Amino acid sequence: MANDDEFAVRRFCVGHAYCRRLAADGAHVVVVDIDDPVDAVSVLTGGGDKLGLVCGISEPSQVDAVTGTAHDRYGRCDILVDNAGVFPFTDLEHMSIGLWRKVQAVNVGPILPFTRAFAPGMRAAGRGRVVHTGFLGRARPGGPTTGVPFACVTALQTIKRQSVAADLGNALGLPVYDDADFITRRILHGDGGMTRTGA
Ligand SMILES: NC(=O)c1ccc[n+]([C@@H]2O[C@H](COP(=O)([O-])OP(=O)(O)OC[C@H]3O[C@@H](n4cnc5c(N)ncnc54)[C@H](O)[C@@H]3O)[C@@H](O)[C@H]2O)c1
C-alpha cells in the first residue's frame, strides 16, 4: 500500500494514458508490466490488437521473451515507449545503494535491450520512434516527508492548472507519427510551462 506522499506523486498513471492514446489511434498495442496489465488492456479502445504481457523489465530473459512475442505477432515494433519504472519517494540522505541500483536497473537499464531488439526492424521499415519518459523532479517545496503542495507547483507554471494523464498521452501523439518525421532527439516538457529552457 502506497503511503499518502507516494499517492500524491503517483496520482495518475502516465503509461496507461500512452496506451489509451495509441490504441484509440488504431495502433496494435502491447502493454508490458511486472503486474498483469489485463485490466488496463481491457479498457483500451480502437481497432488494433491489444496484448498484455507480464515482464520484469530488469530481467534480460523476460525482456527477450516479450520482444520475441512482439516480433512473432507483428513482425516489428514501430513505436517503443519506455515508461515503466520505480519512483521511490526519498532523498539523498536516505537513498541506499541497493535502492539506487534498483532504480537504475528498472528505469535505465532496460532501454538498451528493448531498443536493441526493435531497432533493426525500424531500420528495415525506414521509420521508427523510441520515446523515453522521465520526471525532472523539481519544485517539490514541502520536502520528501510531506505531501506535494500542488498549488505551489501550479503557481510556477505558465498554464495555471494541475496536469492530467491525458496531457502526456496527447503529447505522445506529437513525436510518434509521420507528420513529425523531420523532428529528432527532442525533449518535450509536459509541465504546463514550468520549464523555461528550450532544451
Ligand atoms: N504520474 C505523474 O504525475 C508523472 C508526471 C510526469 C512524469 N511522470 C513520469 O512518467 C513515468 C511513469 O510514471 P507513471 O505515473 O506512469 O508511473 P506508475 O508508477 O503509475 O507506472 C509505472 C509502472 O511501471 C511498472 N513497473 C515497475 N517496476 C517494473 C519492472 N521491474 N518491470 C516492469 N514494470 C515495472 C509498475 O507496475 C507500473 O505499472 C515516470 O518516468 C514518471 O516520472 C509521471
The ligand as an SDF file (V2000), in Angstrom:
LIG
                    3D

 44 48  0  0  0  0  0  0  0  0999 V2000
    2.4850   10.4250  -12.5170 N   0  0  0  0  0  0  0  0  0  0  0  0
    2.8930   11.6730  -12.7200 C   0  0  0  0  0  0  0  0  0  0  0  0
    2.3830   12.6350  -12.1430 O   0  0  0  0  0  0  0  0  0  0  0  0
    4.0300   11.9190  -13.7100 C   0  0  0  0  0  0  0  0  0  0  0  0
    4.2130   13.2070  -14.1990 C   0  0  0  0  0  0  0  0  0  0  0  0
    5.2630   13.4510  -15.0940 C   0  0  0  0  0  0  0  0  0  0  0  0
    6.1080   12.4220  -15.4750 C   0  0  0  0  0  0  0  0  0  0  0  0
    5.9090   11.1740  -14.9750 N   0  0  0  0  0  0  0  0  0  0  0  0
    6.8560   10.1540  -15.3890 C   0  0  0  0  0  0  0  0  0  0  0  0
    6.2060    9.1650  -16.1910 O   0  0  0  0  0  0  0  0  0  0  0  0
    6.8160    7.9200  -15.9630 C   0  0  0  0  0  0  0  0  0  0  0  0
    5.8000    6.8890  -15.4960 C   0  0  0  0  0  0  0  0  0  0  0  0
    5.0160    7.3960  -14.4670 O   0  0  0  0  0  0  0  0  0  0  0  0
    3.6430    6.7030  -14.0830 P   0  0  0  0  0  0  0  0  0  0  0  0
    2.8500    7.7420  -13.3780 O   0  0  0  0  0  0  0  0  0  0  0  0
    3.0590    6.0100  -15.2560 O   0  0  0  0  0  0  0  0  0  0  0  0
    4.1680    5.6490  -13.0070 O   0  0  0  0  0  0  0  0  0  0  0  0
    3.3780    4.3940  -12.4310 P   0  0  0  0  0  0  0  0  0  0  0  0
    4.0720    4.0390  -11.1660 O   0  0  0  0  0  0  0  0  0  0  0  0
    1.9250    4.6260  -12.4250 O   0  0  0  0  0  0  0  0  0  0  0  0
    3.6750    3.2760  -13.5420 O   0  0  0  0  0  0  0  0  0  0  0  0
    4.9160    2.6440  -13.6050 C   0  0  0  0  0  0  0  0  0  0  0  0
    4.6450    1.2220  -13.9990 C   0  0  0  0  0  0  0  0  0  0  0  0
    5.8970    0.5390  -14.0490 O   0  0  0  0  0  0  0  0  0  0  0  0
    5.6530   -0.7700  -13.6080 C   0  0  0  0  0  0  0  0  0  0  0  0
    6.9020   -1.3810  -13.1690 N   0  0  0  0  0  0  0  0  0  0  0  0
    7.6080   -1.1230  -12.0460 C   0  0  0  0  0  0  0  0  0  0  0  0
    8.6790   -1.9160  -11.9780 N   0  0  0  0  0  0  0  0  0  0  0  0
    8.6580   -2.6890  -13.0820 C   0  0  0  0  0  0  0  0  0  0  0  0
    9.5080   -3.7130  -13.5690 C   0  0  0  0  0  0  0  0  0  0  0  0
   10.6040   -4.1070  -12.9180 N   0  0  0  0  0  0  0  0  0  0  0  0
    9.1920   -4.3200  -14.7270 N   0  0  0  0  0  0  0  0  0  0  0  0
    8.0670   -3.9510  -15.4220 C   0  0  0  0  0  0  0  0  0  0  0  0
    7.2300   -2.9920  -14.9960 N   0  0  0  0  0  0  0  0  0  0  0  0
    7.5220   -2.3660  -13.8400 C   0  0  0  0  0  0  0  0  0  0  0  0
    4.6640   -0.6240  -12.4700 C   0  0  0  0  0  0  0  0  0  0  0  0
    3.9890   -1.8400  -12.1960 O   0  0  0  0  0  0  0  0  0  0  0  0
    3.7430    0.4660  -13.0100 C   0  0  0  0  0  0  0  0  0  0  0  0
    2.6190   -0.0650  -13.6860 O   0  0  0  0  0  0  0  0  0  0  0  0
    7.9090    8.1650  -14.9580 C   0  0  0  0  0  0  0  0  0  0  0  0
    9.1300    8.3990  -15.6110 O   0  0  0  0  0  0  0  0  0  0  0  0
    7.4250    9.3870  -14.2440 C   0  0  0  0  0  0  0  0  0  0  0  0
    8.4650   10.0540  -13.5720 O   0  0  0  0  0  0  0  0  0  0  0  0
    4.8820   10.8970  -14.1160 C   0  0  0  0  0  0  0  0  0  0  0  0
  1  2  1  0
  2  3  2  0
  2  4  1  0
  4  5  1  0
  4 44  2  0
  5  6  2  0
  6  7  1  0
  7  8  2  0
  8  9  1  0
  8 44  1  0
  9 10  1  0
  9 42  1  0
 10 11  1  0
 11 12  1  0
 11 40  1  0
 12 13  1  0
 13 14  1  0
 14 15  2  0
 14 16  1  0
 14 17  1  0
 17 18  1  0
 18 19  2  0
 18 20  1  0
 18 21  1  0
 21 22  1  0
 22 23  1  0
 23 24  1  0
 23 38  1  0
 24 25  1  0
 25 26  1  0
 25 36  1  0
 26 27  1  0
 26 35  1  0
 27 28  2  0
 28 29  1  0
 29 30  1  0
 29 35  2  0
 30 31  1  0
 30 32  2  0
 32 33  1  0
 33 34  2  0
 34 35  1  0
 36 37  1  0
 36 38  1  0
 38 39  1  0
 40 41  1  0
 40 42  1  0
 42 43  1  0
M  CHG  2   8   1  16  -1
M  END
$$$$
